[in-house]
Amino acid sequence: MPKFPVEPWALRETRLDLDDLAQTESLFALSNGHIGLRGNLDEGEPFGLPGTYLNSFYEERPLPYAEAGYGFPEEGQSIVNVTNGKVFRLLVDDEPFDVRYGKLVAHERVLDLRAGTLRRDVEWISPAEQRMKLTTTRLVSLEQRSVAAFLYEVEPVAGPARIIVQSELVANEDTPEPSKDPRVAAALGHALTGEARYASDLNAQLLHRTHASWLRLGAEMDHEVDAPVPVQAHTETTEDWARTTFACELQPGQKLRIVKYLAYGWSSQRSRQAIRDQVHGAIAGARLGGWDGLVKAQRRFLDWFWGQADVEIDGDAEIQQAVRFALFHLMQAGARAEARPIAAKGLTGRGYDGHVFWDTESFVLPVLTYTHPQAARDGLRWRHDTLDLARERAKTLGLKGAAFPWRTIRGQECSAYWPAGTAGFHVNADIAAAVVRYIQATGDHRFEAEFGLEVLVETARLWRSLGHHDRHGVFHIDGVTGPDEYSAIGDDNIYTNLMAQHNLRHAAAAAERHPELARNFGVDDEELSSWRDAADRVHVPYDHELGVHQQSAHFTLHQEWDFAGTPAGHYPLLLHYPYFDLYRRQVVKQADLVLAMHWRGDRFTPEEKARNFHYYDERTVRDSSLSACTQAVMAAEVGHTELAYDYLGEAAFVDLYDLQRNAGDGLHMASLAGTWLALVAGFGGMRDHGGELAFMPRLPGRINRLRFAITCHGDVLRVDVNHNAATYAVDQGELSLRHHGKPFTVKAGGPVTLPIPAPHPATPPPAQPHGRAPRRRRRDE
């Protein structure tokens, strides 16, 4: 059952459950890609996990090894909980407002997906029987990237009250231990050292720096106050906190209204004075239009976003809410990141230490490419900015070109477990594929020349260096880990090989489009020829006896996993079984070959896709949140639309229903993206092989209608699908498309409606591993 009321444009919490605080703090997080505020209660406690984050603001820490080896990364990076400006402490006649004391008559929080705000309405009776109403609204500005703002309103209900409100900046606040390793805890527990503090009137500023990464941070707050009675106010500071205190006496119905402006700035190079001036200038910019101006700008930005990104569903209100929630958080994660990464948890929690992984390019950026192209461009620019570090890593590994990290914040490799880290070389092809997809979808050839070409060249060099031709001339890539982390250090992983093939071919094509630039990067005709030769002769393992492709060489000959004998409580398997046992069995953590059939579907026939999906679906346990959306996409393509619908539900509700019991660490950005992918690429059947948009729409029984928009070459394509037909329309210009394999052209003012053929599955629905089938979603639920 839904934990929240199902409504199309909001996530509403109607009562406060302290056991769910960590999860709701993640769900109600606000961000703009630069600043991230977890949805903590305004008074600061109780909390699940306090969190205020700045994109790429991190501290270094030692990486522990029982036995170190050559090329092992020595330093890790972890996101830092920076100075907290969310805190408002309220005292009513000397009684501090705390939801654990007195009586909480009403408590509601609403994340408004169109306004971009988090509103809280509270009615509370203090232990001294004083009844109060409290309303707060917060936003992280999508227009002014350094700014957040808060509206705090309090009024007595039954009798006069003496009101004290303390608005704070708090650095080095107490949080749960970040790690059981005492060295990591020491590095991150109190990561900030005070450098300077300033206070004047209702304004305060704190400057800090980190101990090891040597990053400098400034945080400033300023206030506007309005009340029908005199209000006394003063500001004070210490090294780690600043506090502005407001005091007044209110009669019933009178309201104290405080607007708080909050600004952040940080740098690894600029001086204290420069940071001080930056945040002070940001406060001035916020005050220029005031609270009302920030609210209007927020709505204006979101009206634009939803106008080109919304997905509408008839027949399943839960999925409608979930996909808009997903798109909202994806937009937040990248809107103002501006050449900074989008981490696996965005800026909603400290899960995975705030690291970015390959799933950004393979799940998140594909969605942003077609809904918010500028955010996708910015994410790819960040990868280009770290190219020198990737070259250094490749050199350390004895390879040519660039080896991008498996997990990182700044660009250095931070994975201490090389079989699931360094060996996951496919991250390089994933980045290259995201570059190619963005260029083909937008026609941004300036980006290709300034950033994309160099990334494609250096990643192509990596594959030519990492792989080899055997005595028959066949190109192999050995000893790598594909997306499935239960199958490490394999030869000729198909996903890796086919993505490398894509990388090599598109690098060669881009170099020929920009011959002079390519020569500047040292590319000559011989190197281009070697890329194409490797791509043409890459090995794709196939089991002729079973009639299926092998996830990697010999995979289908491995021992089968005993699913029937595996207790339900032993999932995820990695917590109950040694990796060496997982690595040598036919058990799949997350879609691997099936993912290859999505992104390289041009390399498989429909019959191969059907047989492969059936075989691997019966061996995939989905111990990763990355899997369900891909299984939904491919189940829909091979004709199992009801199974795809079940997988869609699992992808959509990972965080909303906390299916993996870890949403408190932050939201799963890739699974949020997977909700869109399951709908648009799954039931909408969208594919973009070779830069040509194609659609094979087909809906499950419960969804009556699906409408979505895609931005392509600056135009917006709108697709409207029901069970019988699909209608395509463009806002301007014209687009050449395919519908179930047939080419057609759609022009502005002339929508095209085409029939949808009935499905003809080539295989019966697969049976998932015992106890691992997705929860069925039917009309009678």
N, C-alpha and C positions, 0 to 999 in steps of 0.2 A: 504493500500500500504506500502511496506517496506520503512523505514526511511533511510536505508543504502543500498548501492549497494549490490546485492546478489552475493557473490563469495565464493568459497569453503573453503578457508584457511585464511580469514582475515575479520576484521570488519573495514570498511573504512568510515570516515566522510569527505565528499568532500567540505563542507562549514560550517562555524561556525555559529550556532544559539544560541545566548546568553540565549534565553528562555529555551533551552534544556541542559544548562550547568550541572545542578545537575545530570540528567540522564546519560549524557555521561561521567561524572566523575566516576560514578559507573561502566559503561560498559567498560571503558578504564582503570580500576584499575589493578594494578600489585601487585602480592603477591607471597610468597612462603610458606605461612602458619605460618610464624614467623613474617615477616614484611609485612605490607600492605600499598601501596601508592595509594590514589585515583588519578584519571586521571585529576588532576587540570592542568591548563595552567602553563607553566614553570615560567612565570613572577608573578604568585601568585594571580593575579586578572585581570578581574572579576572572581568570583567563585560562585558556587552554594553552596558547602559545603567543606571547606578545610578538609583534612583528611590524617593523617599519624598514623598508628596504629601498635602496637606490641601485639601479641597474649597473652591474659590474663593480659595485663597491664591495670589496672583499678583504679578507685577511689571509695571509699565508700561514701554513701549518705543516709540521713534519708528516711525511707519509710513513707509517710503520711497516716494516718488513721483518719477518723471521729470518729470511735469507735474502739479501739484496743481490742484484745481478746487473750486468752491464746494460745500460740503456734504460734502467728503471727510473721513472720520475722520482725526484727527491722531495719536492715540495707540492703540497696540496693547496687548494684555494677553497675558501668557504665564504658564502655570503654573510654579511655582518648585519645584525640588528642595530640600526643607526638610531640617532636621537629621536625619541618618540614625542611627537607634538599632538597626539590625539587626546591627551589626558585632560579631563575636566573633573575636578573633585568638588562635590556639593555637600555643604553642611547646612542643615535646617535646625535652627535653635540648638546648635552644638552637636546634633546627631549627624554623622556622616551617612550619605546615601550609599547603601550597599544592598544589592538585591538579595543577599543572604540573611538580612535582618529586617525586622519590621514585617510588613505585609505588602506583597506585590499584587496589587489589584488587577492591573492590566500591563501587558508588555508586548509590543509588536514592533518588528523591524521589517522594512520593505526595501529591497533592492529594485529600483525602478530602471528597467532596461532601456527606456526611451529618454529619461531625464538624466541618467548617469549619476544618480545620487543614492545614498543610503539614508533612509529616514527611520527614526526610532521614536515611538510614542509610549510613555510610561505613566502609570498612575500608581503612587506608592504611599503607604501609610507608615510613618516612622514609628520606632518603638515608643515614642512619646505621644503617639496618636495624632501627629500632624499629617494631614493629607495633602499631597503635592502632585502637580502635573509637570511632566518634563517632556520636551520635544527637542530632538536634535536632528540635524541634517548635515551630511558631510559629502564632499566631492573632491576628486583629484582632477584638476583641470586638464581637459583634452586640448585646450587652446594655448594655455601658458604652462609649459611642461615642468617648470620648477615649483609650481604652486599647488597647494591644497587649501581648502577652506571649510569652515564649520559654522553652523548656525546653532546656537544653544539658547533655549528658551525655558524658563522655569516660572511657575506661578503657584501660590497656595490656593487651596480649594475651600477649606472650611473656616479657617481663622487666620489672623495675622501671623507672619513668620519672619524671623530674622534669617536672611539668606546670605551665605558665604559661598562664592564660587572661586575655585583656584584653577587657573588655566596654566598648564605646565609644558616645559620642554624637559625631557629626562634622558640622559645618556647613561649607558652602562646599566640599564635597568635589570633587575633580577629576572632570569628566565630559567626554564628547565635546562639541566646539563646538556650541552650539544653533542656530547660523545662520552662513551665509557672510557676512552683513552684519555688519561690525565693530561697528556701533552696537548691534545686537541682542545680539551676543556680549558686548559690554562690560556691557550692562544685566543679562544673565542669567547670565554666567559665575560671578560671585561676588556674588549678589544680596543677601546678608544682612550686616548690620552688627551687631557684638556690642554688647549693652547691659549685660548683667550675667551673672555666673556664681556658682554656689554649689556647695559640696561638703561632705558630712558622712557619715562612716562608709562605707556602701556606696551612697550616694545622691549624685546630681549633677544639676544643672539649668543649662541655658543659655538666655538670653534674647537674641533678635535682632529686628531690624526690617528692612524693605526700604527701598531708597533712594528710590524714586519713589512707589510706591503707599502707602507709609507704613503698612504693616501690621506689627503686633507679634506675635511668635511666642515661645512657651515650650515647651521640651522637657525632660522629666525622666525619669531612670531610677533604679530601685532594685532591690535584689537580695536573694535568699535563697540560702544555700549549704548543701550537705549533703555530707559525706564521712566515711569511716571513719578519717581521719587528720586531724591539725591542718592548717588552711588559713590562710595569711597573706593578708591583703587590705588594700588601701588605695585611696583615690580621689584623683585630681588633676584640675585643670581649667586650660585656657587659654581665650582668647576664643572660639575656634572648635572646641574639642574638650574632651570630658571622658572620663576613663578610670578604670575600676575594675579593678585587677589582682588576680588570685587565684593563689596559688602553693602547691603541695603536692607530696609524693612519694607515688606510688601503686605498689602491687604488682599483679601480674596478677590480674584479676578484681575489683579495687577500682575504685570509680567515683566521680568528682567530678560532682556534680549542682548546677547553677546555674539558678535561676529568675530571669528578668529581667522586670521590669514597666516599661513604657514609656508615657508619657502626653504628649499634645500639647494646646495651647490657643492660640488666636490671636484677635485683634480689631483693628479699625481705630480703636477709641475708648478701650478700657480701658487703665488704667495698667500699668506694669511690676509693681507690687505685686499688682494684681488678677490678671494673667496668672500670676504666680508662685504665688499662692494657688490658682488654678484647677487648675493641673497637679499641685500637691502634693496637693490634695484628690482628684484622680483617681487618683493613686498609692495613697492611703489606701483608696479604694474598691476598687481591684483587690486589694490585700493582704487586705482583709477576708475574702473567700472563698478567697483563695489561688489557686494554679494549678488545683487540682482544681475549685474553684468556677467558674472561668472556662470550663474545658472542659465542665463539665456544663451551664452556661447556654448555651454555644454549641450543644450538641447539642439542648437543649430548644427553642431558637429554630428550628433547622433541621427538627426533627421537625414542628413546627407548620407551617412553610412547605411542606415536601414533602407534608404531609397535604392541602393545598388547592391545590397547584400542579403536582404531578408529572404527567408525560406518560410513558405506558408503550407500548412498541412490541414486537410479536412479528414476527420475520422479518428484522430488520436491526439487529444488535448495534451496528454503528458509529453509526447514527443515534440509537439509544437512548443511547449514551454522549454523543453530541454535544448532544442536546437538554437533557440534565441538566447538562452542562457549561455550556451557554448560560444556562439558568435560574439556575444558581448564580451566575454572574457578573452577571447582571441584578439578582438579588436583592442581591448585594453592593453594586452601584452605587447602589442607592436605599434600602437598609434604614434607615440612620441619616443620610441626607443632610439631612433636616429643613429644608426651605425653602432648600436649595441645589440647584444644577442637576445633572443627569446629563450629563456631557460625552460627546462622540463616542467617546472612548477610556475613559470612566469614569475611574478613578484607577489605570489599569494602565500608563500610559506618557505621554510628553509629545507624542505625535502631535497635529497640528492645534493645537499650543500649549495644549492643555487646554481648547479651546473647546467650547461647546454649540451645536448647529445645530438645524434644523427636524426632523431625523430623530429627535430625542428624543421629540417629540410625535407623530410619524407612525409610529414603529416601536416605540420602547422603552415609552412610556407606555401604548399599547394593551395590551401584554402585562402590565405591572404592574397596570393597572386590573382585570384579571380574575384575577390571581394574588397580588398584594400591594397592595390598593387604597390603603392608607395611604401607601405610597411614591409612588404616582401623585399622590395629593393633595398631598404635600409638594413634588413637582416643580412642580405647577401653582401652588402658593402662591409659589414663587420667581418665577415669571413675573409674578404680581400684584405682588410686592414691587418689581419693576423697571419698573412701569407708568409712573411719572413720567419715567424716562429715555426710555421709548418715546414718550411724549407730546412730549418735547423734540425727539426725532429727527424725528417727524412735522412739527413746526413748522419745523425747519430745512429740511425738504424741501418746505415750502409746502403741507402737507396737514393735514387735521383728524384728530382721534382719536389713535391710537397706532401707531407703526411699530416693531415689535420688531426687534432686530438679526438679521442673517443669521448672524453668529458673534460670540461674546462669552464672557466669564467673569462679569463684574460686572453687565452690562446695557447697556453702551455698544457701539455698532457698532464692530467691529474688522476688518472686511473692507476691504482696500485696493483691491479690484478690483470696481467697482460693477456691471458687467454680470452677474457671478455672485454678487454680494453684495446691495447695496441693492435691485437690481431684482428680487430673489427675494421679492417681497412676499407670496407664498403662505405664508410662515412665520407670518404673522398669522392666517390662516384655519386653519392646522394647529394652532396653539395654541388657537384657539376650538373647533375640533373635538374636541380632547383634553378641554377643559373640559366640553363637552356630553356626550361619551362617558362621562366619569367620573360626572357627575351622573345620567345615565340608568342606568348600571350599578349605582350604589350607592344612589340615592335620597337622597343627601346634600344636602338642600335648604338646610341651614345654610351649607355651603360655597358654594352658588350665591348666597346672599344676601350673605355676607361677602366673597367673592372673585370668584366666577365672573361675576356680573352685570356688574360694572364692566369686566372684561376683554372680555366680549362686546359691551358698548356701545361701548367705545373702538375695538375692531377693526372693528365695523360702520361706525362713522363714517369710518374710514380708507377702506373700500371705496366708500362713497358719495362721498367726496372724490376718490379716485383715479380712479374710473370716470366715465363720462358717457353720457347718452342721445343717440343720433344723431337726425337729423331725422324718422326714422320711429318714434322712441320706444324703439328697441332699446338695451339697456345694454351698453356695451363697457368693457373694461379693457385699455388699450393700453400697449405699451412695457415689458413685464415678462418675467421669466425664470421658467419653470416648473421642475419637478424636473429635467428634462433639461438639463444644463449645456452640451450641444453645440448648443443652440438658444436663444440669448440674445436678449433685447430683441425679443420678438414681440408681436403683437396677439392678444388674445382666446385666450390659452392656456387650453385646456379645463379642465385640472386647476385652475388658478387661479380661473377663472370659476365652476366648480361648487362649489369649496370656499368661495369668497366668497359664493355664493348660500346655501349651508348656514349660514354665519356670520350673514348678514343675517337670515335667517328665524328662527334660534334666538335671536338677540339680541332681536328683536321679541317673540318668545314669552316669553322670560325677563322682559323689561320689563313685559309685561302680568301676569305672575305676581307681580311685586313693584312695583306702580305707585308706591308712595310712595318706595321706594328709587330707582326710575328717575327720578322727578321731581327727587330730590336730585342726580342726575347731569345734570340739564338736559334729559332726554328728554321730548318732548311728542308729541301725536298726529300732528302734521305730520311729525316726524322718523320716527316708526314707519311711517307711510304711505310715506315715501320709501324706507325700507329694503325694505319688501315689494314696492313697485313695481319697484325695481332688481332684486330677486331674481326676480320673475316674468318680467322681460323681458331677463334676461342672455342674451348671444349665445353659441351653441354651434356653432362652425363645422363644416360637413359637406360632404363631397365627394360629390355625387349621382351623378357619373359612375362613381366607384370604389365607391360604397356604403359608405364608411367615414368616420368622424369625422376631422377634421384636428386634429393635436396643438395647433396654433395656426393662425391665419388664413393660408391659402395654403401650409401646410407640404407638402401632397401635390403641389404644383406645383413645388417646389424640385428642383434637379438631384439625381439619385441619386448616392450615393457608390460609387466603384469598389472594391467589396469584393474581387473576384477579383484585382485588381491591387495589393492592399495586403499587403505582406509580414507574415508572422506576428509578426516581431520589432518591428513598428511599432505594437503595442498596448501600453499605452493610446495612443490617437491623439493626445491632447493633448500628448504628449511628442515628437511627430514631425511634427505639422502645425500651421499657424497657426490660431488660433481663428476668424479671419474666414472661412477656408475651411470649417471645421466648421459655423459658424453658418448658412451658406447652402446646406447640403446636407441630404438626407434620411438622416441618420445620427443615431442616438439613443444617448447615453451610458448612460442608465439609464431604467427604466420611468417614463413620464410620463403619457400618456393611459391606459396600462394600469393605472397606480396610481389614476388617477381612477375607473376601472371597479371597482376594489376598494373604495375608501372611499365612492364615490358610485354604487355599483352600482344603486341605486334609480332612477337617471336614464337607464339604458340597457336596451334589450330584450335577451333572450338572443341573438337573431340578430345584433344590433349588437355585442355583446361578442365573439361568435365571429369575425365578420369583422374587427373592429378588432384583436383579438389576433393573428390570422393576419398581417395587414398589418404591424403594428409589431414583431412578433417577428422578422420577416425583416429588420428594419433596426436592431435593438438589439444593440450590441456589448458591453454589460455591462462598461464600463471603470470602473464604480463597484460597490462591494460592496453597494449598496442595491438592486440590480436583481433578482438571481436569485430572492429570496424572493417578490417581487411577481409575477414571471413564473410562479413555481410556483403561487401562489394562483389566478391567473386561468387558467393552463393546466388546472388541475384543474377549475375551474368550467365551462369550455367543453368538457370531455370528453377532453382529452389528458392522462390521468393518468400515463402513462409518461414523457412529457416533463416533467410537473410533478415527478415523482420525480427526474429528472436535475437539475432546477433546485434541488430541495431539497438534494441532495448538495453542490452548489456553495455554497449559502448556509451549510450546516452546517459545512463544512470550511475556510472562508476562513482562520480562525486556526489550527485544529488541524493543517492540512496546509500552512499558510502559502501559500495559493494566489496571493496578490498580492505575495508577497515583502516584506511590510512589517509583519508582525505584531510585529516587534521594537520598533516605535514605540508599541505598545499594541493592545489588542483592539478589534475593530470591534463596538461595542455594538449598532448597528442590525442588522448581519448576524446577531449572536447572537439578537436578538429575532426576526429573520426566520426562524430555524429553527423557533421556536414558531409563528409565523404560517403558515409553509408547511404545517405539520402540522395545526394546529387550524383555521385559516381555509381552508387548501387542501384537505387530505384530510378534515378534519372538516366543511368547508363552512360554518363559522360566520360569520354576518353579524349586525350589530346596527343596521341602519337604523331610525331612528325610535324607538330604545329597545326594540324587540322582537327578542329573540334568535331567529335562524333557523339551521337546519342543512341542508346538502345533502351528507351524507357519501358518499364513494366512495374506495376504496383502490386503489393501484397493485398490480400482481401480487405484488411481493416482500414487501409488508407484509401480514401475515395478520390482524393485530388492532391497533387503536389505541384507547387509553384515555386520557382527559384530564379534568381538572377545571377548572371555571370558577366564580369567586365572583361572585354576582349578588344585590344587595340583601341582603347579609349571609348568604345561603344559599350552599351549595356544590352546583352541578350537576355530576353525573358522567356522562360520555358514553362508551359502549363500542361500538366499531364493528368489524364484520368485513365480509367481502365480500358478505354476504347481508342483514344487518340492522344496525340501530343500537338500542341500549338506553339510555334516559334515566332517571336517578334523582336525587332530591334528598335532602339530609341532613335537611331539615326544611321545613315549609311547603309551598308549591306554586308552580309557575311555568307561565306560558302561553308556549308555544314553537311553532315551525313546523318541519316535517320535509319537505324537498323540496316546499315550498309549501303543505302542509296543516297547519292549526292543530290543536294538541292541548294538553292540560294534564297535567302530571306532579305527583304528590303524594308526600310522604314515606311510605315503606313500600309504595308502589305503582309500581314501575318500569314504563316503557312501552317495548315493543319494536316497531319498525316496519320494514317491508322497504325495501331500497334498490333503486330502479329501475336497469335497465341503462343505461349511457351511450349517447348518440346524438350524437356530435360533428357539428356543423353544417358543419365545414370539415375538409379533410385536415390532418394535422400540418404546421406551417410548417417551412420550411428556414431555419435561422439564417444570418446573414452568413458568408461563406466563412471557415472556420477558427475560428468563434466559437460553435460548438455546445457545449452543456454536455457534460461527460464522462458517457458512458452508464453507468448503474448497473443491472446485471442479476443474476439469481439465481446465475449461475455464477462471479461474482467472489469 
